[in-house]
Amino acid sequence: MRKVDYACAFCLFALVCLVMPPASSAQTPVLTQHNNNARTGAYTTETVLTPTNVNQTTFGKLFSYAVDGRVYAQPLYVPNLAIAGKGAHNVIFIATEHDSIYAFDADSNGGANSAPLWQITLLDSAHGAPSGATTVPNGDVSTADIVPEIGITGTPVIDAATGTLYVIGKTKEGGSSLTYVQRLHALDISSGAEKFGGPVALSASVPGTGNGASGGVLNFDPKWQLNRSGLLLQNGVVYVAFGSHGDNGPWHGWILSYNAATLSQISAYCTTPNGFGSGVWMAGTGLAADVIDSVNKPYGRMFIPTGNGSFNATPPYTNSMNYGDDIIRLDLSGGTLTVQDSFTPFNQDALNIGDEDLASGGVLLLPDQSVGGHTHLLIQAGKEGKFYLVDRDNMGGFNSSTDNVVQVIAGQSGGIWSGPAFWNNTLYEWGLGALQSFTLTNGRFSATPTGISQENSEFPGATPSVSSNGNTSGVVWAIRTDQYNQGTSAVLYAFDASNVATELYNSSQNSSRDSAGQATKFAVPTIANGKVYVGTAGELDVYGLLNATPTTATPVISPAGQTFTGSLSVTITDSTSGATIYYTTDGSAPTTSSTKYTGPISVTTTETITAITSATNFLQSLSTSQTYTLQNQLAAPTFSPAPSSFSSPISVALSDTTPGAKIYYTTNGSTPTTASALYSSPITISATTTVKAIAAATGMSNSNVSTATYTFTPNQGGTGSNFVNGFSSAASVMTFNGSTGLADSRLQLTDSGSLETSSAWFNTLVNIQSFTNDFTFQIASPGADGFTFTIQNSGLNALGPAGGGLGYGPDAPNGTPGIGKSVAIKFDIYGNAGESSDSTGLYTNGASPTVPFVDLVAPGINLHSGDTFGVHMVYDGTTLTMTITDGVTNVSYTTSWTLNIPQIVGANTAYVGFTGGTGSLTSSQKIETWTFTPTSQSPAQAATPTFSPLAGTYPATQTVSLSDSTAGATIFYTIDGTIPATSVGGSTAQYTGPLTVSSTRTIKAIAAASGYSASAVASATYTIQSQAAAPTFRSAGGSTLLYSSPITISASTTVKAIATASGFFASNVSTAAYTITTGGSGSINFGSGFVGGGMIFNG
């Protein structure tokens, strides 16, 4: 018989009794991350949403609520909750990185529900923070993992018995004497008020000598520890897990436990008390726990995966051992955390060295199994993409040659940065690649997917959830967030749970109606009572059946839009009883924060009135608008180009449709009058500027003011904001060579393999006459050798030697130069030719990046520390100044070099990027963020070369001409398919005349001209095929048949034939007519002599 977690069942029953009026129909709350402590992600009491009605016609976005920060925590749902003074509501709870928590009506944004039912901040004194407390800027922990601030990250948990929400908030406090604090809060879910004497500041210590320990004691560090995983509540105890901020600082994996009623700490456990690392983060999924013996072991057991770190655990297991890249079973008796068992992959050391965290994915506990020999199973996967099916009662320990688990599913998924879902004996997972399903039969999963979606995701994949009505009507939901660092929208997906190849819906199908807010990675949808809740960067989006909730009637604006003289009285009405109208007069979209309509609006100038209505128990109406044009008022001026961002000076032209109108303008943001500057010619704008303009003419009223803002964004060579949040989208705008790849959102130059060489270049040439250059990097498992930042004009395929050559030059002086026409600054962690094993230096034209060198040991910069370092470079045209700062210790060092970079690289523009190398000793070298900003104006780009004839397949040798429309341009080309440089060398040649192409060949060309940046690369492939010879007929002289033997002809026949051969065009058509003349039927007639032939002469 299946065991039941009676503690959790009692909590749910108690909450229903606490918050639900007796007459209400039962609804299921969502109180914890992924629905339950097993983290199955299944909401199995959904009676509204089905595979039949979830489609873009009947399902979509209903409304949204604005919030003050990014939402990483999964929304939680409590039905029929009594809110003081506001009655009972179905409530959705949202926590943000701005340390705010909101309680919203879950069903309607109309009327009073347009505002939160309650909202609190953890930054005020009522919630334990001193005056001046803020969230933690991401720069304080030297990572762009969570930007721009860190507040609430882990999903809270709601205590079902007492109506209490537990949450961890992170703050920066103390003014000039800075401290970083994390607090456990217990909030009343009906008001947001603190309970039980809370909050309590987190602190802990264990015996140990691990990273950051002092005097044999290792302390919890609230600055460097991050609570990303969801909180766990089990049998009156709250458990909180911690990992790191980008592997920075003296961090470890920690689990802390607290009495839910008193907030007193019960226990503290560190995964590496005598080592380093081993964080517990699981892409935000919740801590998983079971209770298999509610009588004798009512507190149950917890199962946690850990990330990279020290490992030395062997049976009998103790809390003093180190558990890197492990799955640990903790006994929770009395709330005290005690290691009982573990499983460790056989390749733990390789996982640790290669930054292949096991803890990047969450743990899911399967329902009890009656077959297969293993009653209690869990499944988990990490960055390697392997799924481990583990017996929770006998986990398997560590074996250096094999994995002692129930099942390993390998090679079916990309890396996992998410958690799976489970429903109806089916596992759903979405790693790098497609959403997949695996079927559970006889205690084992199918070795290959039984369903694969058509949609694919890059990092971080997605954590799916499932809604169903028991074992029927299953829908798999997921939020795709892989464009989170590009500022684009999250996309909600729905798939048929019985076959995930069937996509039911996605929010981009009707984006004008359904588009979600800006994506936040690791977001998980919450499904409840016919709706789906999606947290994003700045809003909560609510989806559901489009006609299930009434919408306030669209307001009516009267009179209709028209041309008028003098003034006009405009009224707005609505047919929905009790509705409130809100409006704007500038054409912008109104909200419930806009002007409230209280009476007729006097219109005295040209304007557009736009209105919405809002009413309690209704969704807000659609907007409506009317435009009123004042007769004899001039049309407002227009701008060309339209307001936009620019990176080099632009000319803005103003115009007006009224003949004879004069335009007056300002560029300082003030309102123009006829005493302002008179427009006569386009305005040159070279900095961020707001232009305002009016039109005036004799006998007519002045126009309304037109406004346009032009924002100067320095030419960032395609980097800057593109990579300030990481490189997850870099493959489309950068060229990777050698071992370069991506490790989640980081650019990984070497991945701890031996004898690796790598380079990564931004695909567009950038101006390097003067610039600023900022990047952060981290070197893990630092054996050898190092990397460089390089500026070069050898092309996008430039790649130097491995080892001490750092992917740039030879590993010893006087060796064969590497990347030519280049300048490189190195970050070296191994001495190959007398240089320090902790050094920097500048090198040119592919010289050995060994000596001379600049030592970093003396100033206290330790590249071997594993810390994140920030590098800031400034080049003013003469001097390149570099400052390197340890983001953990804040130690910095500055050095500089005098050089003419354009002269060395041979142009004012060049490719920028990184190179790296390893030898027999290895390392994982990662660039975390990068912003390159030219500070001199980039010239216009030369036109792209053209080819004549066009690329194509031809039957004979072709003469190909290259041309360019930029005056004075020089064309450089290659014929081997490589990217050409802007000067002769290697495979690059200068175009001087037509090229003879006699065999299949790809020509790539680039144009360079004085005063211009290099053109884009043009490419043309010419396929040359010879033509087969036309067939001949042996005799002098239908149907298409394959010729195999002589043809017998017995009547007059015309034979036509072609020849074909592999690699050749088909031949021309040959024709032969054969006329058969029957004997005895003709006559002899040589009346005109014997000149016509027809006789045979012999002898």
Secondary structure as GFF3:
##gff-version 3
##sequence-region A 1 1099
A	DSSP	alpha_helix	6	19	.	.	.	ID=ss1
A	DSSP	beta_strand	42	43	.	.	.	ID=ss2
A	DSSP	beta_strand	59	70	.	.	.	ID=ss3
A	DSSP	beta_strand	76	83	.	.	.	ID=ss4
A	DSSP	beta_strand	87	95	.	.	.	ID=ss5
A	DSSP	beta_strand	100	105	.	.	.	ID=ss6
A	DSSP	three_ten_helix	111	114	.	.	.	ID=ss7
A	DSSP	beta_strand	118	121	.	.	.	ID=ss8
A	DSSP	three_ten_helix	125	127	.	.	.	ID=ss9
A	DSSP	beta_strand	136	137	.	.	.	ID=ss10
A	DSSP	three_ten_helix	138	141	.	.	.	ID=ss11
A	DSSP	beta_strand	149	150	.	.	.	ID=ss12
A	DSSP	beta_strand	157	159	.	.	.	ID=ss13
A	DSSP	beta_strand	164	173	.	.	.	ID=ss14
A	DSSP	beta_strand	179	188	.	.	.	ID=ss15
A	DSSP	beta_strand	200	201	.	.	.	ID=ss16
A	DSSP	beta_strand	205	207	.	.	.	ID=ss17
A	DSSP	beta_strand	217	219	.	.	.	ID=ss18
A	DSSP	beta_strand	225	226	.	.	.	ID=ss19
A	DSSP	beta_strand	232	234	.	.	.	ID=ss20
A	DSSP	beta_strand	237	244	.	.	.	ID=ss21
A	DSSP	beta_strand	254	259	.	.	.	ID=ss22
A	DSSP	beta_strand	265	270	.	.	.	ID=ss23
A	DSSP	three_ten_helix	282	284	.	.	.	ID=ss24
A	DSSP	beta_strand	288	290	.	.	.	ID=ss25
A	DSSP	beta_strand	301	305	.	.	.	ID=ss26
A	DSSP	beta_strand	327	331	.	.	.	ID=ss27
A	DSSP	three_ten_helix	333	335	.	.	.	ID=ss28
A	DSSP	beta_strand	338	344	.	.	.	ID=ss29
A	DSSP	alpha_helix	348	353	.	.	.	ID=ss30
A	DSSP	three_ten_helix	358	360	.	.	.	ID=ss31
A	DSSP	beta_strand	364	365	.	.	.	ID=ss32
A	DSSP	beta_strand	377	381	.	.	.	ID=ss33
A	DSSP	beta_strand	387	391	.	.	.	ID=ss34
A	DSSP	beta_strand	397	398	.	.	.	ID=ss35
A	DSSP	beta_strand	407	409	.	.	.	ID=ss36
A	DSSP	beta_strand	421	423	.	.	.	ID=ss37
A	DSSP	beta_strand	426	430	.	.	.	ID=ss38
A	DSSP	beta_strand	433	441	.	.	.	ID=ss39
A	DSSP	beta_strand	444	445	.	.	.	ID=ss40
A	DSSP	beta_strand	451	457	.	.	.	ID=ss41
A	DSSP	beta_strand	465	469	.	.	.	ID=ss42
A	DSSP	beta_strand	472	480	.	.	.	ID=ss43
A	DSSP	three_ten_helix	484	486	.	.	.	ID=ss44
A	DSSP	beta_strand	491	496	.	.	.	ID=ss45
A	DSSP	beta_strand	503	506	.	.	.	ID=ss46
A	DSSP	alpha_helix	511	514	.	.	.	ID=ss47
A	DSSP	beta_strand	526	528	.	.	.	ID=ss48
A	DSSP	beta_strand	531	535	.	.	.	ID=ss49
A	DSSP	beta_strand	537	545	.	.	.	ID=ss50
A	DSSP	beta_strand	556	558	.	.	.	ID=ss51
A	DSSP	beta_strand	562	564	.	.	.	ID=ss52
A	DSSP	beta_strand	568	573	.	.	.	ID=ss53
A	DSSP	beta_strand	580	584	.	.	.	ID=ss54
A	DSSP	beta_strand	595	596	.	.	.	ID=ss55
A	DSSP	beta_strand	601	603	.	.	.	ID=ss56
A	DSSP	beta_strand	607	614	.	.	.	ID=ss57
A	DSSP	beta_strand	624	630	.	.	.	ID=ss58
A	DSSP	beta_strand	638	640	.	.	.	ID=ss59
A	DSSP	beta_strand	645	646	.	.	.	ID=ss60
A	DSSP	beta_strand	650	655	.	.	.	ID=ss61
A	DSSP	beta_strand	662	666	.	.	.	ID=ss62
A	DSSP	beta_strand	677	678	.	.	.	ID=ss63
A	DSSP	beta_strand	683	685	.	.	.	ID=ss64
A	DSSP	beta_strand	689	696	.	.	.	ID=ss65
A	DSSP	beta_strand	706	712	.	.	.	ID=ss66
A	DSSP	three_ten_helix	720	722	.	.	.	ID=ss67
A	DSSP	three_ten_helix	730	732	.	.	.	ID=ss68
A	DSSP	beta_strand	734	738	.	.	.	ID=ss69
A	DSSP	beta_strand	741	743	.	.	.	ID=ss70
A	DSSP	beta_strand	746	751	.	.	.	ID=ss71
A	DSSP	beta_strand	757	762	.	.	.	ID=ss72
A	DSSP	beta_strand	766	767	.	.	.	ID=ss73
A	DSSP	beta_strand	771	780	.	.	.	ID=ss74
A	DSSP	beta_strand	786	792	.	.	.	ID=ss75
A	DSSP	three_ten_helix	803	805	.	.	.	ID=ss76
A	DSSP	beta_strand	822	828	.	.	.	ID=ss77
A	DSSP	beta_strand	839	844	.	.	.	ID=ss78
A	DSSP	beta_strand	854	855	.	.	.	ID=ss79
A	DSSP	beta_strand	868	875	.	.	.	ID=ss80
A	DSSP	beta_strand	879	886	.	.	.	ID=ss81
A	DSSP	beta_strand	892	898	.	.	.	ID=ss82
A	DSSP	alpha_helix	901	905	.	.	.	ID=ss83
A	DSSP	beta_strand	909	917	.	.	.	ID=ss84
A	DSSP	beta_strand	924	934	.	.	.	ID=ss85
A	DSSP	beta_strand	940	941	.	.	.	ID=ss86
A	DSSP	beta_strand	946	948	.	.	.	ID=ss87
A	DSSP	beta_strand	952	954	.	.	.	ID=ss88
A	DSSP	beta_strand	958	963	.	.	.	ID=ss89
A	DSSP	beta_strand	970	974	.	.	.	ID=ss90
A	DSSP	beta_strand	989	990	.	.	.	ID=ss91
A	DSSP	beta_strand	995	997	.	.	.	ID=ss92
A	DSSP	beta_strand	1001	1008	.	.	.	ID=ss93
A	DSSP	beta_strand	1012	1013	.	.	.	ID=ss94
A	DSSP	beta_strand	1018	1024	.	.	.	ID=ss95
A	DSSP	beta_strand	1026	1027	.	.	.	ID=ss96
A	DSSP	beta_strand	1053	1057	.	.	.	ID=ss97
A	DSSP	beta_strand	1064	1065	.	.	.	ID=ss98
A	DSSP	beta_strand	1070	1074	.	.	.	ID=ss99
###
